[in-house]
Amino acid sequence: QVQLVESGGDLVQPGGSLRLSCAASGSIFRISDMGWYRQAPGKQRDLVARVFRGGTTNYADSVLGRFTISRDNAKNTVYLQMNSLKPEDTAVYYCNAVDLGVNYWGQGTQVTVVS
């Protein structure tokens, strides 16, 4: 089993920045890809960004140019730097990791963007 613990969610004004972190622990074999998803009230959980072990990334169109995902393989940690935040970025952000083909999820961290 792999445990994921997120941190960094907060309340911020539009235009502000936040950095989310997610650390994986437990019986880790070799995490292939890690990512961030988000879910706003009444909406489905959507991909925000993913980073593969070799460093390849992909992003949702809505966050391109504003968010940056990175990972530290030695620490089994993934980060999400969020800049120029907008009210529509408000959601619970979930960390995801894939190890031996199994998906693992964190408990979520709330990001609220409000004036």
C-alpha positions in Angstrom: 0.0 0.0 0.0 1.1 3.5 -0.8 0.0 6.5 1.3 -0.2 10.0 -0.2 -0.2 13.1 2.0 -1.0 16.5 0.5 -0.3 19.9 1.9 -0.3 23.5 0.9 -4.0 24.2 0.2 -5.2 27.6 1.5 -7.4 30.6 0.9 -5.8 33.1 -1.5 -6.9 36.1 -3.5 -7.1 36.1 -7.3 -3.7 36.5 -8.9 -2.0 34.9 -5.9 0.1 31.8 -5.8 0.2 28.5 -3.9 2.5 25.5 -3.9 1.0 22.1 -3.2 3.1 19.2 -2.1 2.3 15.5 -2.0 4.6 12.9 -0.4 4.2 9.2 -1.0 5.2 6.7 1.6 4.6 3.0 2.4 5.3 0.0 0.3 6.5 1.8 -2.8 7.9 -0.2 -5.6 8.6 2.3 -8.4 6.0 5.0 -8.8 5.6 5.6 -12.6 3.5 8.7 -12.8 2.2 11.2 -10.3 -0.4 13.9 -10.8 -2.9 16.3 -9.4 -6.6 16.3 -10.0 -9.2 18.7 -8.7 -12.9 18.5 -7.9 -15.1 21.5 -7.5 -18.5 21.2 -5.7 -21.0 19.4 -7.9 -18.5 18.6 -10.6 -16.4 15.6 -11.6 -12.8 15.1 -10.7 -10.6 16.4 -13.5 -6.9 16.1 -14.3 -4.9 19.2 -13.6 -1.4 18.0 -14.4 0.7 14.8 -14.5 4.4 14.1 -14.5 5.9 10.9 -15.6 9.0 9.4 -14.1 11.2 10.5 -16.9 10.0 14.1 -16.5 7.4 14.3 -19.3 4.4 16.5 -18.2 1.0 17.2 -19.4 -1.5 19.9 -18.3 -5.2 20.7 -18.5 -5.7 23.5 -21.0 -7.2 25.7 -18.3 -3.9 25.8 -16.3 -1.3 25.9 -19.0 1.1 28.7 -18.4 0.0 29.2 -14.9 0.7 25.9 -13.1 3.9 23.9 -13.0 4.2 20.3 -11.9 7.4 18.8 -10.7 8.6 15.8 -8.8 11.5 14.5 -6.8 11.9 10.8 -7.5 14.3 10.3 -4.6 11.7 11.7 -2.2 8.7 10.3 -4.0 7.2 13.7 -3.8 5.3 15.7 -6.4 4.7 19.5 -6.3 2.2 21.8 -8.0 3.2 25.5 -8.3 0.1 27.5 -9.0 0.4 31.1 -10.1 -2.1 33.7 -11.3 -4.9 31.8 -9.5 -8.4 32.5 -10.5 -11.7 31.9 -8.6 -12.5 29.0 -11.0 -9.4 27.2 -9.6 -11.3 26.8 -6.4 -11.6 23.1 -5.7 -10.3 20.2 -3.6 -7.0 19.1 -5.1 -6.1 15.4 -5.0 -2.7 13.9 -5.4 -2.5 10.7 -7.5 0.2 8.2 -7.9 0.5 5.0 -9.9 2.7 2.2 -8.6 2.7 -1.3 -10.3 -0.4 -0.2 -12.2 -2.4 0.6 -9.1 -3.8 4.1 -8.6 -3.5 5.7 -5.2 -5.1 8.9 -4.0 -4.5 11.4 -1.3 -7.2 12.8 1.0 -7.3 16.1 -0.8 -6.4 19.6 0.1 -8.7 22.6 -0.3 -7.7 25.5 -2.5 -10.0 28.5 -2.3 -9.5 31.6 -4.5 -11.7 34.5 -3.5 -11.5 38.3 -3.3 
